[in-house]
Amino acid sequence: MTLFVTSFHLKGSLSTESEQLYRSILFCLETDDANLLRDNFNNTYALAIPRALRHLDDTQRTLVWSLLTKVEPELSANLADHFSHAELLSLAEKLPIKSLQEMFPFLHSPDRRMLLSQLYYESNTVGGICNNEILKVGLNTTIAELSHLISDDDTSEQYQEWRYVYLHDKRDNYIGAIRLKDLFSLPFGSLLKDHLDTSLPTVNPRWDLSALKSTLDATSHPVLPVVDHEGFQIGVVGFKQLNEALFIQSKQQLLEQSGVFGGDEFRTMPTTKRNLRRLTFLLPSVLLSYVAVSIIAQFEPVIAQFALLAAILPLVANLSGAAGNQAVAVSIRELSVGNVSSKDILFVIAKELPIGIINGVIIGFVLALLSFITYGNEYIALPILVGIAYLFSSTLAVIIGGTLPLILKRLNLDPAMLSSPLLTTLTDATAFFSVLYLAQAFLL
């Protein structure tokens, strides 16, 4: 019974203190008193704060954080821990950009990544993948001051980027950087700004992964500072972040090529959701396949006279599609790592054409030989027809497969999502037409 009374008393006290804090917050907002607002939070029992914050509407929350960031941005970041990601995102969208920049360095790394990816940068850009845990100091910092700062810093080494120190002016604009290991040979009282590494390039947070890879390949530095057009450094990026992003991108492309859209699919997910995601791929495929099959209807007299062509058509179409899919896979991979761009269509054609011809001759000869063994007694010209048809359709298939992702990329369409169904339609149509047209020309 005593425990129950004590618990009830604590709950009642907590509620009262939360109400008092809520009223104090409203008073501070009316008087625009940032210092008093800070003191109220610092002097309030920690468990009473979340309940008081829950009573604030969106406008009041925005005003509270705008005031706090003026006097103590670290406190404003700590208070944001009481919010869910959705609530923090909603607050960040309404805050003035200056207030958000003041609070941003004190947020936890997962929260910073979430805000960058949701508010400003997509996941396939430099800003969306960069590491935000960096060592930033003022412009006039000395080596002695930096030494004390590092020794007192309790930031987790798991996320912190320790290889460089980054200098910023009073407006928090990026000035330059210096290797941490280069500081050991410098006088203890010298200024960091006198020893900046001028060879360190910066990267724009809106660059895509291919542009980032090109820059990293051209420099000897392991990580590069990410600086926006206003001079604000949002983090650093290196091959570690790039490779992780490329792996995720390749995984997503593999799923989309297999007809699974919207990310990973598990059988524990709702049936309706899984159906809709699969139909996204299947329904357009039905229409495209119907277009390819309609070619057959134009050659009904040929098929009626030579029934064996019904067995030859899917063989040539499937093998041509396989050759085309190989070219698609190479192009998508090279696009993702930056080896080719959407402007390299002629280069891709020049590289795929000899492969298509050589493989077409070899596989065409094998098909002709098998057709001769199977049907040679009935139709002498049929093996030659099959070999020539495959040579033509497979060569065209690798050219289409190699260039289609580049064309889709140029049209701002997703190559991984659209290349496979479009290639299937085009290769099927080409294979059907080449076999039936040659049959009509030489067998009738």
KOLBA-378474 format. One record per residue (C-alpha): residue number from 1; residue in one letter; z, y, x. Coordinates in nm, 2 decimals. Each point is the difference from the previous one (the first is absolute). Layout:
<sites>
NUM:a:Z:Y:X
...
</sites>
This chain:
<sites>
1:m:0.00:0.00:0.00
2:t:0.08:0.23:0.29
3:l:-0.34:-0.06:0.15
4:f:-0.17:0.09:-0.32
5:v:0.18:0.33:-0.03
6:t:-0.08:0.09:0.36
7:s:-0.37:-0.08:-0.05
8:f:-0.01:0.20:-0.31
9:h:0.17:0.29:0.17
10:l:-0.25:0.00:0.29
11:k:-0.29:-0.02:-0.24
12:g:0.13:0.29:-0.20
13:s:0.06:0.21:0.32
14:l:-0.35:-0.08:0.13
15:s:-0.15:0.11:-0.33
16:t:0.20:0.33:0.01
17:e:-0.10:0.08:0.35
18:s:-0.36:-0.07:-0.08
19:e:0.01:0.24:-0.29
20:q:0.17:0.26:0.22
21:l:-0.27:-0.04:0.27
22:y:-0.28:0.02:-0.27
23:r:0.14:0.33:-0.13
24:s:0.04:0.13:0.36
25:i:-0.36:-0.08:0.07
26:l:-0.12:0.19:-0.30
27:f:0.21:0.30:0.10
28:c:-0.15:-0.01:0.35
29:l:-0.35:-0.01:-0.15
30:e:0.07:0.30:-0.22
31:t:0.14:0.20:0.30
32:d:-0.25:-0.14:0.25
33:d:0.28:-0.08:0.24
34:a:-0.12:-0.26:0.24
35:n:0.32:0.00:0.22
36:l:0.23:-0.06:-0.30
37:l:-0.23:-0.28:-0.12
38:r:0.03:-0.16:0.35
39:d:0.38:0.03:0.00
40:n:0.02:-0.15:-0.35
41:f:-0.18:-0.31:0.11
42:n:0.19:-0.03:0.33
43:n:0.34:0.03:-0.18
44:t:-0.07:-0.24:-0.29
45:y:0.10:-0.37:-0.01
46:a:-0.32:-0.19:0.11
47:l:0.00:-0.23:-0.30
48:a:0.00:0.29:-0.24
49:i:-0.32:0.15:0.13
50:p:-0.26:-0.25:-0.14
51:r:0.13:0.05:-0.36
52:a:-0.02:0.38:0.03
53:l:-0.36:-0.02:0.14
54:r:-0.10:-0.22:-0.30
55:h:0.09:0.28:-0.24
56:l:-0.25:0.24:0.16
57:d:-0.34:0.03:-0.14
58:d:-0.32:0.02:0.21
59:t:0.00:0.38:0.02
60:q:0.37:0.01:0.10
61:r:-0.05:-0.27:0.27
62:t:-0.28:0.20:0.15
63:l:0.21:0.31:0.02
64:v:0.29:-0.19:0.15
65:w:-0.21:-0.15:0.28
66:s:-0.18:0.33:0.06
67:l:0.33:0.17:0.06
68:l:0.16:-0.27:0.21
69:t:-0.30:-0.03:0.24
70:k:0.05:0.37:0.09
71:v:0.35:-0.06:0.14
72:e:0.04:-0.37:0.07
73:p:-0.32:-0.21:-0.03
74:e:0.18:-0.31:0.13
75:l:0.24:0.01:-0.29
76:s:-0.29:0.03:-0.25
77:a:-0.16:-0.31:0.16
78:n:0.32:-0.19:-0.02
79:l:0.04:0.09:-0.37
80:a:-0.35:-0.13:-0.06
81:d:0.12:-0.35:0.08
82:h:0.16:-0.01:-0.35
83:f:-0.35:0.01:-0.15
84:s:-0.25:-0.29:-0.05
85:h:-0.34:0.03:0.16
86:a:-0.15:0.12:-0.33
87:e:0.26:0.27:-0.04
88:l:-0.04:0.11:0.36
89:l:-0.37:0.01:-0.04
90:s:0.04:0.21:-0.31
91:l:0.23:0.24:0.18
92:a:-0.23:0.03:0.30
93:e:-0.30:0.08:-0.22
94:k:0.19:0.30:-0.14
95:l:0.16:0.13:0.32
96:p:-0.16:0.29:0.19
97:i:-0.18:-0.13:0.31
98:k:0.24:0.20:0.23
99:s:0.30:-0.17:-0.16
100:l:-0.15:-0.34:0.03
101:q:-0.09:0.06:0.37
102:e:0.36:0.10:0.07
103:m:0.14:-0.31:-0.16
104:f:-0.27:-0.25:0.11
105:p:0.13:-0.07:0.36
106:f:0.34:-0.11:-0.14
107:l:-0.13:-0.25:-0.25
108:h:0.01:-0.37:0.07
109:s:-0.32:-0.14:0.15
110:p:-0.10:-0.20:-0.31
111:d:0.05:0.30:-0.22
112:r:-0.22:0.21:0.23
113:r:-0.27:-0.26:0.00
114:m:0.01:-0.02:-0.38
115:l:-0.03:0.37:-0.04
116:l:-0.29:0.03:0.24
117:s:-0.19:-0.28:-0.15
118:q:0.06:0.10:-0.36
119:l:-0.02:0.38:0.03
120:y:-0.25:0.08:0.27
121:y:-0.16:-0.29:0.18
122:e:-0.15:-0.33:-0.10
123:s:0.10:-0.32:0.16
124:n:-0.33:-0.03:0.19
125:t:0.04:0.34:0.18
126:v:0.20:0.10:0.31
127:g:0.26:0.18:-0.21
128:g:0.06:-0.30:-0.21
129:i:0.07:-0.24:0.29
130:c:0.17:0.22:0.26
131:n:0.36:-0.04:0.13
132:n:0.22:0.29:-0.11
133:e:0.30:-0.08:0.23
134:i:-0.06:0.23:0.29
135:l:0.20:0.20:0.25
136:k:-0.06:0.37:-0.08
137:v:0.17:0.28:0.19
138:g:-0.02:0.38:0.01
139:l:-0.24:0.19:0.23
140:n:0.27:0.12:0.24
141:t:0.18:-0.33:0.04
142:t:0.11:-0.09:0.35
143:i:0.00:-0.34:0.16
144:a:0.39:0.01:0.00
145:e:0.01:0.08:-0.37
146:l:-0.25:-0.28:-0.07
147:s:0.22:-0.25:0.20
148:h:0.30:0.09:-0.21
149:l:-0.20:-0.03:-0.32
150:i:-0.13:-0.35:0.09
151:s:0.35:-0.12:0.09
152:d:0.14:0.12:-0.32
153:d:-0.29:-0.11:-0.22
154:d:0.10:-0.30:-0.23
155:t:-0.35:-0.04:-0.15
156:s:-0.11:-0.36:-0.02
157:e:-0.21:-0.10:0.31
158:q:-0.19:-0.24:-0.22
159:y:-0.20:0.29:-0.15
160:q:0.04:0.29:0.24
161:e:-0.30:0.08:0.22
162:w:0.17:0.06:0.34
163:r:-0.30:0.02:0.24
164:y:-0.06:0.37:-0.06
165:v:0.20:0.31:-0.08
166:y:-0.18:0.25:-0.23
167:l:0.05:0.37:0.01
168:h:-0.01:0.24:-0.29
169:d:0.04:0.37:-0.05
170:k:0.23:0.18:-0.24
171:r:-0.24:-0.05:-0.28
172:d:-0.01:-0.37:0.07
173:n:-0.36:0.01:0.12
174:y:-0.10:-0.26:0.26
175:i:-0.02:0.14:0.36
176:g:-0.04:-0.31:0.22
177:a:0.16:-0.31:0.14
178:i:0.13:-0.15:0.32
179:r:0.05:-0.36:0.10
180:l:0.37:-0.09:0.00
181:k:-0.03:-0.19:0.33
182:d:-0.15:0.30:0.17
183:l:0.33:0.20:-0.05
184:f:0.20:-0.21:0.25
185:s:-0.16:0.17:0.30
186:l:0.03:0.36:-0.14
187:p:0.29:0.25:0.07
188:f:0.28:-0.05:-0.25
189:g:0.00:0.37:-0.11
190:s:-0.38:0.05:-0.04
191:l:-0.17:0.07:-0.33
192:l:-0.20:-0.28:-0.17
193:k:-0.28:0.24:-0.10
194:d:-0.08:0.05:0.37
195:h:-0.09:-0.36:0.04
196:l:-0.21:-0.09:-0.30
197:d:-0.27:-0.27:0.02
198:t:-0.32:0.19:-0.07
199:s:-0.21:-0.32:-0.01
200:l:0.17:-0.12:-0.32
201:p:-0.24:0.05:-0.30
202:t:0.11:0.04:-0.36
203:v:-0.15:-0.17:-0.30
204:n:-0.05:0.12:-0.35
205:p:0.21:-0.18:-0.28
206:r:-0.31:-0.01:-0.22
207:w:-0.21:-0.20:0.25
208:d:-0.10:-0.35:-0.10
209:l:0.08:-0.31:0.20
210:s:-0.34:-0.01:0.18
211:a:0.04:0.36:0.13
212:l:0.35:-0.08:0.11
213:k:-0.12:-0.31:0.19
214:s:-0.27:0.20:0.18
215:t:0.25:0.26:0.12
216:l:0.26:-0.27:0.11
217:d:-0.28:-0.18:0.19
218:a:-0.09:0.32:0.18
219:t:0.35:0.08:0.13
220:s:0.26:-0.17:0.22
221:h:0.29:0.11:-0.21
222:p:0.17:-0.27:-0.21
223:v:0.08:0.23:-0.29
224:l:-0.14:0.33:-0.12
225:p:0.17:0.28:-0.19
226:v:-0.12:0.04:-0.36
227:v:-0.03:0.37:-0.08
228:d:-0.13:0.16:-0.32
229:h:-0.22:0.31:-0.03
230:e:0.30:0.22:-0.03
231:g:0.14:-0.12:0.33
232:f:0.28:-0.22:-0.15
233:q:0.06:-0.33:0.18
234:i:0.06:-0.28:-0.26
235:g:0.04:-0.28:0.26
236:v:-0.18:-0.20:0.26
237:v:-0.25:-0.29:-0.02
238:g:-0.11:-0.27:0.24
239:f:-0.17:-0.34:0.02
240:k:0.30:-0.16:-0.16
241:q:-0.04:0.19:-0.32
242:l:-0.38:-0.02:0.01
243:n:0.00:-0.38:0.04
244:e:0.25:-0.04:-0.28
245:a:-0.22:0.21:-0.23
246:l:-0.32:-0.18:0.10
247:f:0.17:-0.34:-0.08
248:i:0.11:0.12:-0.34
249:q:-0.35:0.14:-0.07
250:s:-0.17:-0.33:0.11
251:k:0.24:-0.19:-0.22
252:q:-0.09:0.21:-0.30
253:q:-0.37:-0.02:0.08
254:l:0.03:-0.38:0.01
255:l:0.17:-0.01:-0.34
256:e:-0.27:0.23:-0.15
257:q:-0.28:-0.21:0.15
258:s:0.16:-0.30:-0.17
259:g:0.01:0.18:-0.33
260:v:0.37:0.10:-0.01
261:f:0.06:0.37:-0.05
262:g:0.31:0.21:0.00
263:g:0.18:-0.17:0.29
264:d:0.16:-0.34:0.04
265:e:0.01:-0.23:-0.30
266:f:0.27:-0.25:-0.06
267:r:0.03:-0.26:-0.28
268:t:0.34:0.14:-0.09
269:m:-0.17:0.33:-0.12
270:p:-0.07:0.05:-0.37
271:t:-0.30:-0.19:-0.13
272:t:-0.16:0.30:-0.16
273:k:0.01:0.20:0.32
274:r:-0.15:-0.28:0.20
275:n:-0.28:-0.04:-0.26
276:l:-0.09:0.36:0.00
277:r:-0.02:0.02:0.38
278:r:-0.22:-0.30:0.02
279:l:-0.23:0.11:-0.28
280:t:-0.05:0.32:0.19
281:f:-0.21:-0.21:0.24
282:l:-0.14:-0.26:-0.24
283:l:-0.15:0.21:-0.28
284:p:-0.23:0.21:0.23
285:s:-0.09:-0.33:0.17
286:v:-0.12:-0.14:-0.33
287:l:-0.24:0.29:-0.05
288:l:-0.13:0.00:0.35
289:s:-0.05:-0.38:0.00
290:y:-0.19:0.03:-0.33
291:v:-0.24:0.25:0.17
292:a:-0.07:-0.25:0.28
293:v:-0.05:-0.29:-0.24
294:s:-0.24:0.20:-0.22
295:i:-0.26:-0.03:0.29
296:i:-0.02:-0.37:-0.07
297:a:-0.11:0.07:-0.36
298:q:-0.31:0.18:0.14
299:f:-0.12:-0.32:0.17
300:e:0.06:-0.25:-0.28
301:p:-0.35:-0.16:0.02
302:v:0.05:-0.07:0.37
303:i:0.33:-0.17:-0.05
304:a:-0.13:-0.20:-0.30
305:q:-0.28:-0.14:0.22
306:f:0.22:-0.05:0.31
307:a:0.34:-0.11:-0.11
308:l:0.11:-0.06:0.36
309:l:0.02:0.38:0.04
310:a:0.32:-0.01:-0.21
311:a:0.17:-0.19:0.28
312:i:-0.14:0.22:0.27
313:l:0.09:0.34:-0.15
314:p:0.39:-0.02:0.03
315:l:-0.03:-0.15:0.35
316:v:-0.21:0.29:0.14
317:a:0.22:0.25:-0.19
318:n:0.33:-0.13:0.12
319:l:-0.10:-0.03:0.36
320:s:-0.15:0.35:0.00
321:g:0.32:0.13:-0.16
322:a:0.21:-0.16:0.27
323:a:-0.21:0.17:0.27
324:g:0.04:0.33:-0.18
325:n:0.37:-0.03:-0.03
326:q:0.03:-0.05:0.38
327:a:-0.17:0.33:0.05
328:v:0.22:0.17:-0.26
329:a:0.32:-0.13:0.17
330:v:-0.11:0.14:0.33
331:s:-0.10:0.34:-0.14
332:i:0.33:0.04:-0.19
333:r:0.20:-0.09:0.30
334:e:-0.19:0.24:0.22
335:l:0.04:0.28:-0.25
336:s:0.37:-0.06:-0.02
337:v:0.05:0.02:0.38
338:g:-0.25:0.28:0.05
339:n:-0.27:-0.19:0.19
340:v:-0.27:0.12:-0.24
341:s:-0.02:0.28:-0.26
342:s:-0.20:0.05:-0.32
343:k:-0.27:0.17:0.21
344:d:-0.08:-0.31:0.21
345:i:-0.22:-0.17:-0.25
346:l:-0.31:-0.02:0.23
347:f:0.22:-0.13:0.28
348:v:0.14:-0.28:-0.23
349:i:-0.35:-0.09:-0.11
350:a:-0.13:-0.03:0.36
351:k:0.29:-0.23:0.09
352:e:-0.01:-0.22:-0.32
353:l:-0.38:-0.04:-0.01
354:p:-0.04:-0.23:0.30
355:i:0.30:-0.21:-0.11
356:g:-0.15:-0.04:-0.35
357:i:-0.34:-0.10:0.13
358:i:0.14:-0.25:0.26
359:n:0.25:-0.16:-0.24
360:g:-0.26:0.01:-0.28
361:v:-0.25:-0.20:0.22
362:i:0.26:-0.26:0.10
363:i:0.15:-0.05:-0.35
364:g:-0.34:0.03:-0.16
365:f:-0.13:-0.28:0.22
366:v:0.30:-0.22:-0.09
367:l:-0.06:0.06:-0.37
368:a:-0.37:-0.07:0.04
369:l:0.08:-0.32:0.18
370:l:0.25:-0.11:-0.27
371:s:-0.25:0.09:-0.28
372:f:-0.28:-0.19:0.17
373:i:0.22:-0.31:0.03
374:t:0.11:0.03:-0.37
375:y:-0.31:0.13:-0.18
376:g:-0.28:0.00:0.26
377:n:-0.18:-0.29:-0.16
378:e:-0.04:0.20:-0.33
379:y:-0.07:0.35:0.12
380:i:-0.12:0.04:0.36
381:a:0.02:0.38:-0.01
382:l:0.35:0.01:-0.14
383:p:0.19:-0.03:0.33
384:i:-0.20:0.28:0.16
385:l:0.06:0.21:-0.31
386:v:0.38:-0.06:0.02
387:g:0.01:0.09:0.37
388:i:-0.20:0.32:-0.04
389:a:0.20:0.11:-0.31
390:y:0.33:-0.05:0.18
391:l:-0.12:0.19:0.31
392:f:-0.09:0.29:-0.22
393:s:0.31:0.00:-0.22
394:s:0.25:-0.06:0.28
395:t:-0.14:0.27:0.22
396:l:0.01:0.25:-0.29
397:a:0.35:-0.12:-0.08
398:v:0.15:0.08:0.34
399:i:-0.17:0.34:0.00
400:i:0.15:0.07:-0.35
401:g:0.33:-0.14:0.10
402:g:0.02:0.20:0.31
403:t:-0.10:0.33:-0.15
404:l:0.15:-0.02:-0.35
405:p:0.36:0.08:0.11
406:l:-0.13:0.30:0.19
407:i:-0.19:0.13:-0.30
408:l:0.30:-0.05:-0.23
409:k:0.22:0.18:0.26
410:r:-0.24:0.29:0.00
411:l:0.02:0.02:-0.38
412:n:0.38:0.01:0.02
413:l:0.02:-0.34:-0.16
414:d:0.22:-0.29:0.11
415:p:-0.21:-0.24:0.22
416:a:0.25:-0.28:-0.03
417:m:0.00:0.01:-0.38
418:l:-0.37:0.04:-0.07
419:s:-0.18:-0.17:0.29
420:s:0.05:-0.36:-0.11
421:p:-0.12:0.02:-0.36
422:l:-0.29:0.23:0.09
423:l:-0.11:-0.22:0.29
424:t:0.02:-0.31:-0.22
425:t:-0.23:0.16:-0.26
426:l:-0.25:0.12:0.26
427:t:-0.02:-0.32:0.20
428:d:-0.03:-0.22:-0.31
429:a:-0.28:0.22:-0.13
430:t:-0.18:0.00:0.33
431:a:0.04:-0.38:0.04
432:f:-0.12:-0.07:-0.35
433:f:-0.29:0.23:0.03
434:s:-0.12:-0.12:0.34
435:v:0.01:-0.37:-0.10
436:l:-0.16:0.04:-0.34
437:y:-0.26:0.25:0.12
438:l:-0.11:-0.22:0.29
439:a:-0.01:-0.30:-0.24
440:q:-0.22:0.19:-0.24
441:a:-0.23:0.12:0.28
442:f:-0.05:-0.33:0.18
443:l:0.09:-0.29:-0.23
444:l:-0.18:0.10:-0.32
</sites>
